[in-house]
Amino acid sequence: MRALGLLCLAFFAPLTLLFAAEPANTATNLITISTAHTSLSFGVGPDGRLYHAGYGASEAAASLEKTPPREIEFYPPSGDGFILEPALQAIHSDGNTSTDLIFEKQTSTSVEPDVKVTRVELHDPFYPFFVTLCFKAYQEADVIEQWTEIRHDENRPVTLGRFASSALLAPKTPAYWLTQLHGDWADEAQWIEERLTPGIKVLDSKIGVRAHQFRTPSFLIALDQQAQEENGTVIGGSLEWSGSFQFAFEIDQKSRLRALCGINPFGSEYHLLPQQTFTTPGMLWTWSDRGKGQVSRNFHRWARRYGLRDGGKPRPVLLNNWEATGFNFDEARIVALFDGARVLGAETFLLDDGWFGNRHPRNDDKAGLGDWQVNTNKLPHGLSYLADEAKKRGVNFGIWLEPEMVNPASDLFEQHPEWAIGQKHREPILGRNQRVLDLSRPEVREFTWKVIQDTLTPNPGISYVKWDCNCYVTQPGSTWLGPNEQSHLLIDYQHSLYEIMGRFATNYPQVMSMLCSGGAGRLDYGALKYFHSFWPSDNTDPARRVFIQWGFSHFFPPSSMATHVTRMGDRPIKFTLDVAMSGALGLDLDVRKLTPQERKQIADAVALYKTEIRDLVTQGDLYRLESPYAGPRAALDLVSPDRSRAVLFIYQLKEGPNSPIRLQGLDRRKTYRLREVNLSPGETSNPGAQDRTVPGEFLSSDGLLVPLAGSYRSAVIQLTAE
Ligand code: GLA
């Protein structure tokens, strides 16, 4: 809790000075949060409460029912007449379990030309208990970010049992289809779509320090029909929170759907002190009547501008040693890999796990976490020496960290066993032989920050950090928090984590970073704003990566996905390269194990990527053309903002009939020159994609026939407007 109030104050103090109070629109009684093409409306009912009016296209007229039913209350509190799943549940200081929320005022201001913040203040008519609904409307991206601030002036703590970030009502329709990205370690982002039925469907996680192991805190709701790529109404939601989350989708007796989204209230009762503010994480919403493709492009545009570190900047081509060496390396082996990085054209070498720990050397995953001193046996000359050696070969140097964790076999744990999260009187449960450090404890926060400082400041040659998190919380107990605050642990942990990640991003602006959690175990816009990219999966078999990247592309832009070439799955190198080139290309290879022909093939692909493809990955609009779930192949294209250039990727996964692929996003009035690139040595260009010009209209309507014989064949085709 300690960090919580301070954080909110620091963030909002400058803004409040700019706000101007406004009543709800007096003609319609509506408050409207608008973006370029969408609006979310709600209004004050005759009873003073706030009611939902509509979410959809800007031009669609929204209106408030004369006597709105309680079921459509905009942010429903429990205990005073609302009978469905509530957004808010509070036990007041006198034990009263009900809250009522009455509209007081709204204020709004433009914080940037493209961004408007609206704050809608509500209060309980009896208790000095206040809720502010906050909205940040990103005009061009058509994204609305919603969060809630809760505070009170009662004379003792108020216990919060529920605290949704948002409780959106979907436009009413006969059918609602929910899509989630479900998964597991090495099998992330499985596409699951189902029709919702009356009652509550809950998607959640209860594992604390990373939002999920099994699902991403993002979803789609398609109205009327299953989500289509380029048509139909689809709402996208994504929670900015890396801890336990809950999405509760409730269809009520009148077939209305409400999505309650926020921190998982399970095990997280919060005792809020007077004058402190509980700020929920932001919930991102976007709405599209052009299918889920537009939902994705909205999220991507938003992320490039606001949701990622340096969102518009190209990501370096990395060469990571994890697949090549695991923990088994020494200085000579690493320096030899730098040469390999240079030969292949990688820009940054990323030294993965295993470089630290002396009394408890990190030679496997059983020891060393917490002891962040360079292992002097493996790396006698230290990290700066490695960074310099890399630099001599024209390669930058990066490093792996997992600063939130401790192995019981470590100096740190021997000195501070009380710093690990765990339950009194219970046998500690380890995950990957490690435990999570208790970031609610101030010394642990300082220690974690110092790990980062002591690694980066004396070694200014380090230009990249991969921040990992390989264990989650199954015993949420803290020796720091009091008996009454134990249920605060997982919330306080996240706030401390973000504070440290924020310090890292602010103090080391030149150091780029990757968010990793045993693959994509922590993947959400709460953490991503401090990172340049994320690690989608420890499974780098391109046959599986096609599906994983497909799923994540619904919410996260291609440039944020670290897509590496490895030998996992033993697929054709061309197929592996083609799959990796549609994201932030990287390599995880030991160049010495490659034949000269393979080296050349990879080096040529890296050079092509850097000069011809990377800018489209960084700035282009993504169109998913054929789903790997729907047929024997997958296809997507990336189109430059001015639509003068595009690149088409086709991945044949199984034998199957060939049909033309209709491209999207092109300028139909233009003619494009086609050129197949990244051909394997000796391979001739596909007859469908030989150097020729084709009208954009034809490519979009009739499509392009690119026959690929057999599974794990692929094609990359460049299009340039004449
Ligand atoms: C996790 C990551 C891997 C690698 C290992 C190192 O599993 O996902 O990429 O960094 O940790 O231990």
Residues whose N, C-alpha, C, O or C-beta is under 5 A from the ligand:
A	BS01	GLA	W322 D352 D353 C516 S517 G518 G519 D538
